[in-house]
Amino acid sequence: MDFLEKILLKKVSEVEAMPLENLQPLRKTDSFCERVKNQPSRIHLIGEIKRASPSKGTINLAVDSVKQAKIYEKAGVSAISVLTDEQFFNGSIETLREVAAAVAIPVLCKDFIIDDKQLIRARNAGATMVLLIVAALSKRRLSMLYKQAQELGLEVLMEVHDQKEQEIAEKLGAPLIGVNNRNLKTFEVSLETSIELGKLQKTDAVYISESGFETADQVAQVCTNYQGILVGETLMRAASPLEKVKELQVAR
């Protein structure tokens, strides 16, 4: 059983036990996509709060998530991603709630979303963006959750890992597509994934390259075809997250 299968198996039982929350007002902030389109001359960065992962183990368990998020915001990130999976990433919905209450910019709920209960929970906790992973969902389920997220006023970062998945996201008309350089079955990382899929883009969506960025030179390799990057581990390990954010925001 690969990493993704293990995570989804656990997620099914987790969601079954999850209550259906009453819908709360959507947190007010600007649109991430509009923010990106209005400033096309530089790479936009989504800074991530990521304490641990199945492949790397502990990354930074001692981090003050609110303090880290405020540093990201001060450094000029365009959005903040918060991992909320508890079992495999040591995240929590409470961390998302605390971060969303502390910053003014868009916040992404990063989880393995398979049910609308998770969408409502994310919105209620202050998320204005959610992740939908093409590899984790049937086409029917993906389409259904995408529509439900839109109805809830949430922006969707639709994540893909190969050409087939990218075509699915594009055919759905997703305005925000993330190419994950991390293989969710092996958790190996290669920027070649984004480089190759960048050549195959067929829509005017905002494309985000996710995972594997440590230097400005690496970001420069994808900045022609991508408007933004998502960075977690590098920022969580950085001696100065503020300086690292500024370094990675290269000109396009």
Secondary structure by P-SEA (a helix, b strand, c coil): ccaaaaaaaaaaaaaaaccccccccccccccaaaaaaacccbbbbbcccccccccccccccccaaaaaaaaaaaacccbbbbbcccccccccaaaaaaaaaccccbbbbccccccaaaaaaaaaacccbbbbbcccccaaaaaaaaaaaaaaccccbbbbccaaaaaaaaaacccbbbbbccccccccccaaaaaaaaaacccccbbbbbcccccaaaaaacccccccccccccccccccaaaaaaaacccc
